[in-house]
């Protein structure tokens, strides 16, 4: 495979057409540039350089250690170059739909006029008529400092940085043979983020000190069993067991399925609830739906069933 970085009269750093591994001079240059990787990782790096045609000594492609693992990266321009070469080599077509950014109200905009960060960015690559859309979420890709604040680049160019991540995802989908195993520096910045300790829908990055502070034990929330106990007390019965007997559940389910009216269902449901608690609710709900469905306009419903637990 010919590459743009191979020349007839090159230097010791030029990767030759028939070369199958880095030379000692090239490895020394990589070490000087900060690449201190095992031989196996260097072999993979060399393969990616040959496959993509990008020059590691011009910093078009590089390897960086992140959390003990070597990652091969390039810039978004490198992705675009690889995609263009692959397209031209097959006489194909390559294009894009307008980039979109999402507001916190779920609306997609073609221009991001706000100082705040968008929720997401969407880029659609069109290759040979096929569309390859990709969405990047800000909270998943934003680069942050140790104190949890955004890095300077992500703080100054929130929409632009996120759009580049979405474009890298879309290009990798459109050109899997050419871009698999390769990542842009923009989409890998999140790998250096401080540990995320809140795993809810909106993850928050907190400084190290906050992570070390002990958290008070959460208040005990009312359990389903306590609701059962309250209902049982209202009905003048002992609380239902935490784990009711499966045989009792089956027995009461059969009795409920045999009820003919909502009034009968209500009474049976009371008795069943005293013994097995919430475990009988699915059978009650199913029979209630069946009885209501069978009722007609000239056949009024016998009674309105009210859930005691509420």
Residue, then its C-alpha position, 0 to 999 in steps of 0.5 A: x500500500x502506497x502512502x503519502x509519507x513514502x518518498x524515493x529519497x527520504x530520511x532515516x525516519x521515512x517509512x519505506x514502501x516495503x518496511x514491515x516494522x519500525x527501524x532502530x532509528x525510528x524507535x529511538x525517535x519515538x522514544x524521544x517523542x515520549x512513546x515508551x511502549x512495549x514491542x507488541x504495542x509498537x508493532x500495532x502502532x506501525x501497522x496503523x501507520x502503514x494502514x492509514x498512511x499517516x506520519x507518526x514523526x509529523x505528529x499526524x498519528x501518535x500513541x499515548x499511554x492512558x491509565x496504563x494502556x496504549x491508545x493510538x490517536x490522531x486529530x479529526x483532520x487525520x480522520x478526514x484525510x483517511x476518509x477522503x483517501x478511501x473514498x477516492x481509491x474506490x471512486x466513491x462519494x463522501x458528504x455530510x449533513x448539517x451538524x446539529x446540537x441538542x438543547x436541554x429541551x430536546x430541540x436540535x439546532x443547526x447553530x449553537x448560539x449559547x454560552x452553555x454546553x449543548x446536551x449532544x451533537x449529531x453528525x451524519x456522514x454520507x458515503x456512497x449514498x448511505x447515511x451514517x449518523x452518530x450522536x455524542x453526549x457532552x457529559x460523556x466526552x467533555x474533558x475535565x481537570x482534576x477539580x472537575x471543571x472543564x479543560x480550557x479547550x472544552x470550556x471555550x469551544x463546547x459546541x465545536x469540541x463535541x461536534x468533532x467527537x460526533x464526527x469521529x464517531x460517524x466517520x468510524x461507522x462509515x469507514x470501519x475498515x480504515x478507522x477501526x482501532x483509531x481514535x481522535x484526541x478530542x474523543x479520548x480526553x474524557x479518559x483522563x477525567x477524574x473519577x465519576x462518583x455519581x452514576x445517575x442520569x446527570x453524572x457530576x465530576x467532583x474533586x478528589x477531596x469530595x470523593x474522600x469525604x464520608x457520606x451520611x447514611x441515607x434515611x430509611x425509605x418506607x418499604x413495600x412491606x411496611x405498606x403491607x403492614x399498614x393495610x393489614x392493620x387497617x383490615x384487622x389482620x396480622x402483617x403478611x410475611x415478607x416472603x409469602x408462600x408460593x402455594x398460597x399465592x397460587x391458591x389465591x390467584x385461582x380464587x381471584x380468577x374465578x370471581x364473577x363481579x368487581x364486588x366479589x373481586x374486591x372482597x376476595x382481594x381483601x382476604x388475599x392481601x391479608x395473607x400474601x400482601x402485594x404478591x397478589x396484585x398482578x392477579x387482581x389487576x388482570x382479573x379486574x381488566x377482564x371484568x371491565x372489558x366484558x362489561x357493556x354499555x347496558x350492563x353496568x359495572x357492579x362496583x368500582x375496585x379501589x386499591x387499598x394500598x393507595 
